[in-house]
Amino acid sequence: MKSVKASELRNLKSGEIETKLSDARDELMKLRFQQVTGQLTDTSRLRILRREIARMETILRELAAAEVVEGEA
């Protein structure tokens, strides 16, 4: 999985972002198991994935907040 930019994520629908988020979490879990068993060679991927997950969660939260604001107006 390649890195995803925030601008690319903002162009997606919330369902698509949630799918990508789920995939990233699965990959992170697999990488953690590899790290524990000593099979992981690229440890920097853990940090990158954690940041991507945080980025996706932030954008989802922004979308939810924007929906609330539109609902009040």
Order of alpha helices (4+ residues) and beta strands (2+ residues): alpha-alpha-alpha
